[in-house]
């Protein structure tokens, strides 16, 4: 149980284009989803938190107009990197949590999406 | 505010040897503590967690960790390393009244035959 998927797993795009990454909870309803960014050989940095039906809360220093997050339903959140540039190249990981589960403290992570901007 | 410090970015052990990965935390509220494992180009898998209750927590793959409040530590151990344990390990902290997981910088475990 508690499986989270991400699509695509890997994407290469040209500078200036936009890229959408999907995060889905497959067997539970994710009332809260989180988006992280991980640079090579570094830890995960939280970018934003989204609750279903409301706007995402972005961490300090994260441009909300560049990283658009939509928690469209209880099983889907999307991250759109707009006008991507090479410095946006990174490993993006989502996680999900179901407040209705007993383990409300646990986040379940997706497998990640590697974005390369040329 | 919360933070996590993982001492040692790289740890190398021989197969069959004890694994010890160190984690110290700082938290202004009672902490929830987690260990996650990440294999190359994959997401994070929960190894174990401490929220309340018993301070010695057992997780998957033979790992365990002990919450020591007096030392603000949550070190991860495994009595006997396997080659398949080679991965990146992250310690993380959150709390009862916070949604956020704060991660340490990670420790890469290498296991030699």
Interface residues (C-beta under 8 A of the other chain):
Chain A: X4 X6 X32 X34 X42 X43 X44 X45 X46 X49 X91 X93 X95 X97 X105 X106 X107 X108 X109 X110 X111 X112 X114
Chain B: X32 X34 X36 X41 X42 X43 X44 X45 X46 X49 X51 X90 X94 X96 X99 X100 X101 X102 X103 X104 X105 X106
